[in-house]
Amino acid sequence: MTLTTEQALRAYATMMNTLDATCLAPLLADDFHYASQWVFAEIESKTEYLEYIAPKLEAIRKSGSTAWAEIGWLDREFPGPCVVMAQGDKDNLIAVVLAKVEEGKIKRLDLCGAPSPHSARRTGDYPGRTAT
C-alpha cells in the first residue's frame, strides 16, 4: 500500500492528539526532515526527530494543556491536506503542518505559521480523539 499525504498527516495528528509517537514513528523515512518556522535548525533524521518529539509530547502531557490536531485543507499557497494545530482550545489556532511523502515514507514535515491556520478549511476531524 502506498502512503498518501493525507494518511501521513493523519498519523501526525493522531500523535499530537494522543501524545504518543508510536503511530508516526514507523512511517518516517530514515532521512526524514522536520522544520518549524519557530526553530532555527532543521532536524535531519528520523532518530533525531523521535529524540526531539518525545520530551515535547511528555511536556504537553505534564502541563495539562491540550493539543488539538485537526485534518484541514489548504486551497491557495500549498493546495492539499494539512493538519491545523490549536493549543488549549480547539479554536486557538497556532499553526499548520504540511507533509511530503516519498517512496511510501514520510520524507518531511513542516510546522508553519504561514500559510495561516485560519486560511485552512477545517473538517472537525481530530484523528485519535474519541470525542471533540
N, C-alpha and C positions, 0 to 999 in steps of 0.2 A: 504494500500500500504506500502511495506517495503522500508525504506530509504536505498539507496545504498551509498557506499563510494563516488562514483563519484557525486551523487546528493548533498551530504553533502559538497563536495569540490566546486561544482558549486555555492552553496548558499554562501559559504565563499568568493569566487571570486567575486560574484555579490556584496556582501557587500563592498569589497575593491574597486571595480570599480565604485560603485555609492556613496561610503562613507555614506552608510545607513545600519544600522544593522537590520532593521525590517524584512528582508527576512531570516536572520540567527537565530534570537532570538527564534522563536517557535520550531526550530529543536534541540536546545540544551537540553541535559539531565539536571535535577536539580543538579546532582553531576558531572557536566561537569568539565573537567580539561583542562588547557591551559598551555603549556610550550614553552619557547623560549630559544634557546641556548645563547641568549644575556642578558637574565634576570635571576637573581639568584632564585627568589621564584616562585614556580608554583602556578597558580591560580586554586582554587579547588571548584568553584561553578559557576553555570550559572549567578547568581546575581553579583558575584564578577567580572566575565568576562565582563558582559554588562556595569558595572560601570567603568571598565578599558578601554574598547574599545571606548566608546562614545567620551571621550575627545581626544583620539588619532585620530579618524576619523575627528573630528572638527579641530584639529591642522593641519592635511593634507589639509583640505578644505581651511583653512585660509592662509596657506603657499603658496598656488598657485601651489604647487608641484603636480605631478600626480603619483598615484599608479597604477601599471599595474598588474593585476592578471589574469594569463593565465592558462587554463587547460593544464596539461602536463602528461607525463607518465614516470615512472622510470622502468628500466629494471633490475637493479642489486640489490643494498642494500635493498630496500623496494619495490619490484616489484608491480606496480599498479599505479592508478591515483594519481596525486598530483596537487598542484597549484604552478606555477612558478611565483615568485614575482619579480617585477622590479620597480625601482623608477626613476622618471623624464622622462627617455626614456625607451621604452619597451625592449630595448636590454641591459639595465643596470641591469643585473640580480643580485639579492641580496640574495634570499632565496627560499626554497621550503616549502610548507605547506603539512603536512600529516594529515589524519583524521582517527579516529576509530569510527565506528558506532556499537551500541548495542541496541537491543530491540527498533528499529525504531527511535532512537535519536542519536545525535552526542555526544559521550562519551568523546572524547578528540581531540584536535588539537595541532600539534607541528610545530613551526616555526623553520626551520633548515638551517644552513649554510652547514652542511654535512648530507646527500649527497649534493654535489654541484648542484646548479640550472643549471649549464652548462652541467651536466650529464643527465638532463631530456630531453626527446623528446618533443619538443614544437608543439602545434597544431594550433596556431593562433586564438584560441577560447577564447575570453575575455567576459565571461558572464556579462550581464548588460550594456555593451557598444554597442552603435548603430553603431559606426564606429571606426575602428582601424587604 
